[in-house]
Amino acid sequence: MLARIAAGCLALALLTGAFVPSAATTATAADSIEPTNATLVAAYPNPVARGDPGEFVAVQFAAATNTSGWTLTDGKTATRLPNRTFEGTVAFSMEPEYARTDTDYPVEPLSGRLLLADDGDRLTLRAGGETVSTARYRNAPESEIRDFDANEWRPIGATDHEPTRTDGGSATAFVLPDAPDRTVGTVRNATDRIHLAGYTFTSARLADVLVDRANDGVDVRVLLDGAPVGGVSERQARQLDRLVDGGVDVRLLAGPNRRYQHHHPKYVVVDDRALVSTENFKPAGTGGMSSRGWSVVLDDRAAADALATIHESDWTWRAATPWHEYRSGRDFVDADPALVGFEPRHEPERIDVESTTVLVAPDNAAAELVSIVDAADERVLVQQVRIDSRENDLLRATLRAADRGARVRIHLGDSWYVEGDNAELAGWLNRRAEAEGWDLEARVDDADGYEKIHTKGVIADDTAVVGSLNWVRSAQSDNREVIVALEGDEAAAYYATVFTSDWRGRTKRPVPAGLFAASAVAISGALLVVRRMRFVGEAEVITDWQW
């Protein structure tokens, strides 16, 4: 009983900061109080495993600092830091053996008791009785670290890829549905490696080629999303079975250790070349049976290596689950195949690219794309399925370009699940342009030569941007996405020609001020149906716009 009372008194003293170790307890305590030298920089309150083993708090020491007599408290529980000298950033944990698997910081053990609450805590770091640093967090998501400096949550294992700028070189620009054989033809010539990263995969033609290349000794890897909107289809399961049976290594990013909401890029590293697209690896996408999309094949070793590095970092992450393991015990959903064909109007074209920049979300793509648009003075052409908000950072950058005098055209999709919102946004944009005197025009698509827009494309002066990044918040901050910025007159001219053709369509007209209201009424019945539908996916959010 006396021991319990003594322990309770010690904990109370730690919480209040009243306990300062004597010289007999730690000889160097008097020299260790250097309040300006340490800052709370991160906390990990909500690990995946039951019971939250591996919680940690990270402290940055600006100089060598002895922490004898230092305590860390959340106001309810308290613990002592080790009697040692630290420099740099160090993670402190009650269970360091677990914490070491979730951080690259050196991890040191704590003594006492510290339980970080999932719903929030205020942390206080003290040297003796003096407060050194405080930090607060609320509502900790599972498997995410609170970065106190950035004031944001980031997933465990989040990457920090830098933009990769290359010297460019030759490339083949093409669009879909006009060039349905180009993706298969590019992959068919591989002799060394095929590293494919996608959202979904149902292309039987592409599966045939991948199996053939694997049988010839090519290193073939396919990495896909494990929780696509609507679920994994039976058609995809059949194709992935074929791939694995044929010697292709297939993994899906799934389970509680996923560091991003969705794995949504569309690229293939083929030997020393790279194919980057807006389209999924399915008949309706790269197969040319439905959507308008932009793609490019880069004869650029540096770009291919940059994408291979991104692929490796995702391929080796703990959430990358082998197909046979993922498949076990799962049911798959029905999906309607795309069966429409279209007459080619835009042939692939060999182009020279002055420079290519490989960008990846959520690491850098959104911020870099804002910078690209902010640098435009002459034109900004945007073709997107949807823009989710008037406050979208990319849209705001586009409006700034219009305000500088650039010619701006915004072309939005007309699929049933976005048409109403797009009509409303286009109406607002056109009213704003009229009021400001901008050369800006927005239109909702009237498809001609394809079924619907699936492009995520931008042309800013003489830079064309191709890739998977939708102009919605979740894509920019929560998903793995890949885009490439192609600098040079030829790339920009090719995609601008396609954009202009699509912009004209069959009977396209600008959406006048006020017309969006009529459009909303006309489709209100459809929207009522949509509101009753439940999309299966992360947080029931539509992150891709084609099934």
C-alpha positions, -999 to 999 in steps of 0.1 A, spaced: 0 0 0 28 24 9 45 17 -24 12 26 -43 9 58 -23 45 68 -31 40 60 -68 8 82 -68 26 111 -52 54 108 -77 30 109 -106 12 139 -91 46 157 -87 54 150 -123 21 163 -136 24 196 -116 61 200 -123 67 203 -86 92 174 -85 128 184 -94 153 156 -90 180 163 -65 217 161 -72 216 127 -56 190 116 -82 208 130 -112 241 148 -109 237 169 -140 201 180 -136 210 216 -128 229 219 -161 201 204 -183 175 231 -182 178 248 -216 143 257 -225 150 273 -258 168 242 -271 138 218 -275 105 219 -293 76 194 -296 74 187 -334 52 156 -338 29 131 -321 16 97 -331 -15 91 -309 -34 64 -328 -15 34 -342 -33 7 -361 -28 -21 -336 -53 -26 -308 -43 -8 -277 -23 17 -296 12 2 -291 39 24 -305 26 58 -296 53 84 -296 61 121 -293 89 137 -313 111 164 -298 136 185 -318 167 196 -299 184 225 -316 216 219 -297 231 192 -274 207 191 -245 208 170 -213 172 159 -204 179 148 -169 149 159 -148 127 166 -179 91 154 -180 64 150 -207 27 152 -197 -6 153 -214 -23 167 -182 -35 133 -171 -4 111 -173 32 119 -171 66 104 -179 103 111 -175 127 116 -204 160 96 -202 189 111 -182 209 116 -214 221 143 -238 202 146 -272 206 166 -303 184 166 -334 149 152 -336 142 122 -313 110 102 -308 101 92 -272 78 62 -266 66 39 -238 70 10 -263 100 19 -284 101 -15 -301 68 -8 -318 74 29 -324 106 21 -344 86 5 -371 66 37 -377 93 65 -377 127 71 -391 136 92 -360 158 75 -334 134 62 -307 142 64 -270 122 48 -241 102 67 -216 97 58 -179 64 65 -161 31 65 -179 19 84 -210 -13 76 -228 -21 98 -258 -58 102 -263 -72 96 -298 -97 125 -294 -70 150 -285 -45 161 -259 -24 191 -248 12 180 -244 37 199 -222 74 194 -221 91 206 -189 126 209 -176 122 207 -139 93 230 -132 98 252 -162 77 247 -194 99 242 -224 74 235 -252 36 229 -256 16 214 -284 -20 204 -290 -39 180 -313 -75 170 -318 -92 139 -333 -62 118 -343 -69 97 -374 -57 62 -374 -21 57 -384 -13 94 -389 13 116 -374 5 151 -362 31 176 -376 29 205 -352 51 228 -374 29 222 -405 -3 220 -384 -15 190 -403 -19 152 -401 3 131 -424 1 93 -428 27 70 -414 52 63 -441 43 93 -461 68 100 -488 86 132 -496 95 130 -532 110 161 -548 100 172 -583 123 156 -609 132 179 -638 148 163 -668 164 175 -701 134 162 -720 139 146 -754 117 128 -778 82 117 -769 50 105 -785 19 124 -776 -14 107 -781 -50 109 -769 -78 85 -763 -100 70 -776 -82 79 -808 -51 57 -802 -63 24 -786 -33 4 -796 -6 28 -783 -4 16 -747 -3 -21 -756 22 -14 -783 45 5 -760 45 -23 -734 50 -50 -760 85 -39 -767 99 -42 -731 130 -63 -726 140 -54 -690 113 -40 -668 76 -31 -668 65 -14 -636 28 -5 -639 10 17 -614 -28 22 -617 -61 26 -600 -79 -3 -617 -70 -30 -643 -94 -49 -666 -77 -48 -700 -75 -84 -714 -53 -72 -742 -28 -56 -719 -29 -86 -696 -19 -108 -726 11 -87 -733 22 -85 -697 21 -123 -693 41 -126 -726 68 -103 -714 70 -120 -680 74 -153 -698 104 -138 -716 121 -129 -683 110 -92 -681 105 -80 -645 67 -72 -646 51 -56 -616 15 -43 -613 5 -21 -584 -32 -11 -580 -56 4 -555 -71 -20 -531 -103 0 -524 -115 16 -556 -148 33 -556 -175 7 -562 -151 -21 -552 -129 -45 -572 -149 -59 -601 -151 -95 -611 -136 -86 -645 -105 -72 -627 -103 -103 -605 -102 -125 -635 -75 -104 -652 -54 -103 -621 -57 -141 -617 -44 -144 -653 -15 -121 -646 -4 -140 -614 -8 -174 -631 13 -161 -659 42 -150 -637 34 -113 -631 38 -100 -596 6 -81 -586 0 -62 -554 -28 -40 -542 -25 -13 -516 -51 -22 -490 -58 -25 -453 -53 -1 -423 -17 6 -432 -26 24 -464 -8 57 -462 -30 74 -489 -68 73 -495 -64 60 -530 -36 48 -553 -48 67 -584 -18 72 -608 -17 58 -643 18 53 -655 41 25 -668 79 23 -666 89 4 -697 127 -2 -698 141 34 -701 108 49 -713 77 60 -694 41 61 -704 20 86 -684 -18 89 -689 -50 102 -675 -67 69 -683 -72 37 -664 -60 4 -677 -93 -8 -690 -112 -10 -723 -130 23 -715 -97 40 -708 -65 29 -725 -86 6 -747 -102 35 -765 -138 25 -760 -151 55 -741 -133 84 -726 -113 114 -738 -79 112 -722 -44 125 -727 -13 104 -727 24 106 -735 53 81 -740 86 97 -729 119 85 -743 135 98 -712 157 76 -689 157 102 -661 119 105 -661 116 67 -662 140 63 -633 121 90 -613 88 70 -618 105 38 -610 116 53 -577 80 63 -569 68 28 -579 94 12 -556 85 33 -526 48 23 -530 56 -13 -540 76 -19 -508 53 -2 -484 37 -25 -458 2 -20 -473 12 -35 -507 -6 -68 -505 1 -97 -529 -30 -105 -550 -34 -141 -537 -35 -128 -501 -58 -99 -510 -81 -122 -530 -87 -147 -502 -122 -147 -489 -133 -116 -509 -164 -111 -531 -162 -90 -562 -187 -67 -579 -203 -68 -613 -193 -42 -638 -206 -33 -673 -179 -34 -700 -174 -5 -724 -184 -17 -759 -184 16 -779 -158 23 -806 -148 57 -820 -133 69 -853 -98 83 -847 -95 120 -853 -62 128 -836 -32 106 -846 -3 101 -822 25 126 -829 63 125 -823 73 156 -805 104 172 -789 101 181 -753 124 207 -740 121 196 -704 100 172 -684 91 175 -647 78 145 -629 54 155 -601 37 133 -575 8 139 -551 4 144 -523 41 153 -520 44 182 -545 21 180 -575 -6 204 -564 18 232 -553 40 228 -584 9 229 -607 -2 261 -590 32 276 -597 30 265 -634 -4 282 -638 8 313 -619 36 316 -644 13 317 -674 7 351 -691 -8 341 -725 -32 312 -721 -45 286 -696 -66 257 -711 -81 234 -686 -100 201 -693 -112 184 -662 -140 160 -652 -149 183 -624 -136 212 -602 -149 207 -567 -150 242 -554 -147 279 -562 -120 279 -536 -99 252 -552 -63 263 -552 -58 254 -588 -89 272 -599 -79 303 -580 -45 302 -598 -64 300 -631 -85 330 -621 -53 349 -612 -40 341 -648 -72 356 -662 -68 387 -641 -33 391 -655 -48 391 -690 -43 355 -700 -68 338 -723 -85 312 -701 -108 283 -712 -122 258 -688 -138 227 -702 -157 205 -678 -173 170 -681 -210 163 -686 -213 129 -670 -245 125 -650 -227 126 -616 -210 159 -623 -231 177 -648 -252 197 -624 -223 210 -603 -203 217 -635 -231 237 -650 -234 258 -618 -196 264 -616 -195 273 -653 -223 298 -649 -205 314 -619 -172 316 -638 -188 332 -668 -206 358 -647 -173 365 -629 -155 369 -662 -181 393 -675 -180 414 -643 -141 415 -643 -136 420 -680 -116 388 -683 -110 368 -714 -123 337 -696 -150 312 -707 -162 280 -691 -183 253 -708 -198 219 -700 -189 193 -725 -210 182 -755 -190 151 -764 -182 145 -801 -158 117 -810 -157 102 -775 -182 93 -748 -171 116 -719 -143 136 -706 -119 117 -683 -89 141 -689 -70 158 -662 -52 182 -685 -38 217 -684 -20 238 -709 -3 269 -694 15 289 -721 39 264 -737 37 238 -709 13 208 -712 4 188 -680 -7 152 -684 -15 127 -656 -40 115 -630 -45 146 -608 -82 156 -607 -89 191 -596 -105 181 -563 -91 184 -528 -89 147 -520 -68 141 -551 -44 169 -543 -39 161 -506 -50 125 -499 -42 104 -530 -12 90 -547 -12 108 -581 14 113 -608 16 140 -635 42 152 -659 48 188 -670 60 189 -706 77 221 -716 80 231 -752 60 244 -782 53 210 -797 38 193 -767 16 223 -759 5 226 -796 -5 190 -798 -28 189 -768 -41 225 -775 -53 212 -809 -72 184 -793 -86 208 -766 -98 232 -793 -116 204 -812 -133 191 -780 -142 227 -770 -161 232 -802 -178 198 -800 -212 195 -817 -232 224 -804 -212 239 -775 -221 273 -762 -209 291 -731 -231 287 -701 -247 322 -697 -253 338 -664 -285 323 -649 -286 293 -672 -271 270 -646 -302 274 -625 -324 261 -653 -299 232 -658 -301 224 -621 -339 222 -623 -337 200 -654 -315 174 -637 -330 177 -602 -347 144 -606 -314 127 -615 -297 143 -586 -323 130 -562 -315 96 -574 -278 102 -570 -283 113 -534 -300 80 -526 -271 61 -541 -243 49 -518 -209 48 -535 -185 23 -520 -151 37 -514 -130 55 -489 -153 77 -469 -179 72 -497 -160 98 -518 -160 96 -556 -123 99 -564 -124 87 -599 -150 95 -626 -153 63 -646 -160 27 -638 
